[in-house]
Amino acid sequence: MRHRACQRDNSFSKNVVSFEAVIIIMKNILLLGLILFFLPSCLSQVKSVNKNSVTENNLIVQNSSIANEPVETKLKENDKQSYSSQINSEIRKIDFRNFSYPDEVIVKNGKLDLSEKSPLKTPSRLEYTVEDIRYAHFTNDAKVDALIDLTVIAGGGSTIYKHSFHLYTLRKRKALLIWRVTTGSEADCGLKEIWIENAKLILEVFGKCHIEEDSMQSEDYDTDVNTKNYTNFTFGWNGQKFVQEKLAVLPFTENNIHDYKRKMSGKID
């Protein structure tokens, strides 16, 4: 009896072991199934992360390349944009060579001859000519402005040659005069040089001069060709209007005005 009881116990023990083994195997199979089920999704996310990482790295490299771009290239691109804005400016469509200027000066094809109506003694001469038109940014808006050099030749016994500068900006598609000044002639505040620099207008005239009512007035006029000084004017936009910002009287070191003009034109050394 004892022997049979031992056999039954051993058989029961073996059955328990087998059942536990089956459970362990099933658990492993279930775990393997879960792994196989979720593995493709995990791999897809890993690829997505790697792709984003590569994209971000590329962006960093590109941005670094832009940051290290030479200054000259950036300036050239800015110049292109500025040039493009000037080409497309509406003010360029205005015909300043067939235009009505202040004081009833109406030019056609860039000229106006009033010699017969000159108040000077005969023989008389009074002519206006649009000598030059320069386009540049003088005001704070993005629009281009126009600087007109209207020369005036007047004379009886002697000839007076002046420059009357007019600065126009665009308002409601029309030219609006915002500033003007007229030089003298030769040593009597005659034009020496003019240029544009950083939205400023630099104007130099012979002699020691100042401006009264839009005209240059001399303080040391001697003769038409001799002067010891020249005056440097700087004009700029103050947010509301175009004004004189600086005035400097500087020494004139050439022998006379005519020699200086011939030297500047390359006729003499």
C-alpha positions in Angstrom: 0.0 0.0 0.0 2.8 2.3 0.9 4.5 1.5 -2.4 1.3 2.4 -4.4 0.9 5.7 -2.4 4.5 6.7 -3.3 3.8 6.0 -7.0 0.7 8.2 -6.9 2.7 11.0 -5.2 5.5 10.8 -7.8 3.0 10.8 -10.6 1.2 13.9 -9.2 4.5 15.7 -8.7 5.5 15.0 -12.3 2.1 16.3 -13.6 2.6 19.5 -11.5 6.1 20.1 -13.0 4.8 19.5 -16.5 2.0 22.0 -16.0 4.3 24.6 -14.7 6.6 24.1 -17.6 3.7 24.5 -20.0 2.8 27.8 -18.3 6.4 29.1 -18.6 6.5 28.1 -22.2 3.2 29.9 -22.9 4.4 33.0 -21.1 7.5 33.1 -23.2 5.5 32.6 -26.4 3.2 35.4 -25.4 6.1 37.7 -24.6 7.7 36.9 -27.9 4.4 37.6 -29.6 4.2 41.0 -27.9 7.8 41.8 -28.9 7.1 40.9 -32.6 3.9 42.9 -32.5 5.4 46.1 -31.2 8.9 45.8 -32.9 7.9 47.4 -36.3 6.4 50.4 -34.6 9.5 51.0 -32.4 11.8 50.7 -35.5 9.6 53.2 -37.4 9.9 55.7 -34.5 13.6 55.3 -34.3 14.0 55.9 -38.1 11.8 59.0 -37.7 13.9 60.4 -34.9 17.1 59.7 -36.9 15.6 61.5 -39.9 14.7 64.5 -37.9 18.1 64.6 -36.3 19.7 64.6 -39.7 17.4 67.3 -41.0 18.2 69.5 -37.9 21.9 68.9 -38.4 21.6 69.9 -42.0 19.7 73.1 -41.0 22.4 73.9 -38.5 25.1 73.4 -41.2 23.2 75.6 -43.6 22.6 78.3 -41.1 26.3 78.2 -40.1 27.2 78.6 -43.7 25.0 81.6 -44.1 26.4 83.2 -40.9 29.9 82.7 -42.2 29.0 84.2 -45.6 31.4 87.0 -46.6 30.2 90.5 -45.8 31.0 91.5 -49.4 28.4 89.0 -50.7 25.7 90.3 -48.4 26.5 93.9 -49.4 26.2 93.0 -53.0 22.8 91.5 -52.4 21.6 94.6 -50.6 22.9 96.7 -53.4 20.9 94.6 -55.9 17.8 95.1 -53.8 18.4 98.8 -53.6 19.1 99.0 -57.3 15.9 97.1 -58.0 13.9 99.4 -55.8 15.3 102.4 -57.7 14.5 100.9 -61.1 10.9 100.3 -60.1 10.4 103.7 -58.4 7.5 105.7 -59.6 9.4 108.9 -59.5 11.6 107.7 -62.4 8.4 107.9 -64.5 8.2 111.6 -64.1 9.7 113.6 -67.0 11.8 116.2 -65.3 13.1 117.4 -68.7 9.6 118.5 -69.6 8.5 119.9 -66.3 7.3 123.0 -64.5 9.8 124.3 -61.8 9.3 127.1 -59.3 9.3 130.7 -60.5 7.5 129.8 -63.7 10.5 128.0 -65.2 8.9 125.5 -67.6 11.4 123.4 -69.5 10.8 121.5 -72.7 13.3 118.9 -73.8 15.4 120.0 -70.8 15.7 123.7 -71.8 14.1 127.1 -71.4 15.4 130.2 -73.2 14.2 133.5 -71.8 16.9 135.7 -73.3 14.5 138.0 -75.0 12.6 138.5 -71.7 15.7 139.0 -69.6 15.6 142.0 -67.2 19.3 142.6 -67.8 20.6 145.2 -70.3 21.1 144.1 -73.9 22.7 142.1 -75.1 21.0 139.8 -72.6 21.0 136.1 -72.0 18.9 134.0 -69.7 18.8 130.2 -70.2 17.8 127.3 -68.0 19.0 123.7 -68.6 18.3 120.4 -66.8 22.0 119.5 -66.4 21.6 116.4 -64.4 19.1 114.1 -62.6 20.2 112.0 -59.7 18.1 109.3 -57.9 18.8 108.4 -54.3 17.2 107.7 -50.9 17.1 111.0 -49.0 14.0 110.6 -46.9 13.2 107.8 -44.4 10.7 106.0 -46.6 11.6 103.3 -49.0 10.9 105.5 -52.0 13.6 107.0 -54.2 13.9 110.8 -54.4 15.1 112.9 -57.4 17.7 115.6 -57.3 17.6 117.9 -60.3 20.5 120.2 -61.3 19.0 123.1 -63.1 21.7 125.3 -64.4 21.1 129.0 -65.0 23.1 131.1 -67.5 22.5 134.8 -67.4 24.6 137.7 -68.8 24.9 141.0 -70.4 28.5 142.2 -70.5 29.7 139.1 -68.4 28.2 135.7 -68.0 26.9 134.4 -64.7 26.7 130.6 -64.4 24.7 129.2 -61.4 23.3 125.8 -60.3 19.8 125.6 -58.9 19.3 122.2 -57.1 15.8 120.9 -56.6 15.0 117.9 -54.5 11.7 116.1 -55.2 10.0 113.2 -53.4 6.9 111.3 -54.3 3.5 112.0 -52.6 0.3 110.5 -54.0 2.1 109.6 -57.2 3.1 113.3 -57.8 6.5 115.0 -57.5 6.6 117.2 -54.3 9.4 119.8 -53.9 10.9 119.4 -50.5 14.1 121.5 -50.8 16.0 123.7 -53.2 19.1 125.9 -53.2 20.9 128.0 -55.8 24.6 128.5 -55.9 26.4 131.7 -56.9 28.9 131.9 -59.8 32.7 131.4 -59.7 34.3 132.7 -56.5 31.0 134.2 -55.5 29.7 130.9 -54.0 30.0 129.1 -57.3 29.8 125.3 -57.4 33.0 123.4 -56.5 31.7 119.9 -56.0 28.6 117.9 -55.1 28.0 114.3 -54.1 25.7 112.0 -52.2 26.9 110.0 -49.2 24.8 107.8 -46.8 21.5 109.6 -47.6 23.3 113.0 -47.1 23.9 115.6 -49.8 27.3 117.2 -49.7 27.6 120.5 -51.5 30.9 122.6 -51.7 31.1 126.1 -53.1 33.9 128.6 -53.6 34.4 131.2 -50.9 33.0 131.7 -47.4 29.3 131.4 -47.9 26.0 130.9 -46.1 22.4 130.4 -47.3 19.7 133.0 -47.3 16.2 132.3 -48.7 17.4 129.3 -50.8 20.4 131.2 -52.2 24.1 131.1 -51.5 25.5 134.4 -50.2 29.2 135.2 -50.1 31.0 136.7 -47.1 34.4 137.3 -48.6 34.0 137.8 -52.3 37.1 139.3 -54.0 37.3 138.5 -57.7 35.7 135.9 -59.9 38.8 133.7 -59.9 40.5 134.2 -56.6 39.4 132.9 -53.2 41.1 131.8 -50.0 38.3 129.6 -48.8 35.6 127.2 -49.8 32.5 126.1 -47.9 31.3 122.6 -47.3 27.6 122.1 -46.6 25.9 118.9 -45.4 22.2 118.5 -45.9 20.0 115.7 -44.6 16.5 114.6 -43.6 15.5 115.3 -40.0 12.3 113.3 -40.1 10.1 116.1 -41.3 12.1 118.2 -43.8 15.4 118.4 -45.6 17.7 120.8 -43.7 21.3 122.0 -43.4 23.1 119.9 -40.8 26.7 121.1 -41.0 28.7 124.0 -42.4 32.5 124.1 -42.6 34.7 126.8 -44.1 38.0 125.3 -45.3 41.2 126.7 -46.9 41.4 126.7 -50.7 45.0 125.9 -51.6 44.9 126.1 -55.4 46.2 129.2 -57.3 42.8 130.2 -58.6 39.4 128.7 -59.5 40.1 128.3 -63.2 43.3 126.3 -62.6 41.4 124.1 -60.2 38.6 123.4 -62.7 41.2 122.6 -65.5 43.0 120.3 -63.1 39.7 118.5 -62.1 38.8 118.1 -65.8 42.3 116.6 -66.5 43.4 119.4 -68.8 46.5 120.2 -66.7 48.7 118.3 -64.2 
